[in-house]
Amino acid sequence: MLDESKINVDKNLLQHIKENVFPKYEKFYSHDMRHIERVIGTITMLARYFNLDENMAFTIASYHDVGLSIDRKHHEITSGQALANDEKLREFFTEEQIETMREAVEDHRGSRVERPRNIYGEILSDADRDFNIQTLARRTLATAIKESPGLTFEKYFDKCRSLLEKREGTFRLWTKCPKLMRQMEECKRDFLSTIYAHQVYLMEWDIMTRSGVVEKIQNGEYTDF
């Protein structure tokens, strides 16, 4: 549940997004409202750290993954288009601000090599990073299950570790925010501790199995893969 007391945005903008954007995440698993709320919390911190517009930061965080159900491979583009096509936003932002937000959403992908075109793209990209091993386990396991159904836990664990080890170094923090830098180092430490990482992944696997999530992922019931 979004803690509205910790964000400072226009109440009418907040209501519009709650009613018309957040419901789009209802059939997502890895990118559901738990993820969106975490990104909102982090981007709010970054917006205050850099003295940026919190309404814009909140809006790009809210929209950044809506395009997953349309085009997984290029979801950042379809998400940016969804934001720019929302006529209601023109009651709160200028065309220049909407263009800045569209660019920010389009540039948020973690594997992007080029620097985002504006500071809002930088804070969104950094806020989107999952520097928590429990969250990392949940999301990487879900992806592995979707891509390779029917494996054992140990096979999935090896697959997740292999993938992340290959991707190490490809993600970067554009803002160099000290708080996020510390979180990144702590997450790396946890992940590189094989025994601890195995325990965390096994716990998440048990939760996903007992709750029926594994079966739902394999049956295609989530639309963010």
HELIX and SHEET records of a PDB file:
HELIX    1   1 GLU A    4  LYS A    6  5                                   3    
HELIX    2   2 LYS A   11  ASN A   20  1                                  10    
HELIX    3   3 PHE A   22  TYR A   25  5                                   4    
HELIX    4   4 MET A   33  TYR A   49  1                                  17    
HELIX    5   5 GLU A   54  TYR A   63  1                                  10    
HELIX    6   6 VAL A   66  SER A   69  5                                   4    
HELIX    7   7 HIS A   75  ALA A   84  1                                  10    
HELIX    8   8 GLU A   87  GLU A   91  5                                   5    
HELIX    9   9 GLU A   95  GLU A  106  1                                  12    
HELIX   10  10 ILE A  119  ALA A  127  1                                   9    
HELIX   11  11 ILE A  133  GLU A  147  1                                  15    
HELIX   12  12 PHE A  153  ARG A  167  1                                  15    
HELIX   13  13 PRO A  178  LEU A  192  1                                  15    
HELIX   14  14 THR A  194  ARG A  210  1                                  17    
HELIX   15  15 VAL A  213  GLN A  218  1                                   6    
END                                                                             
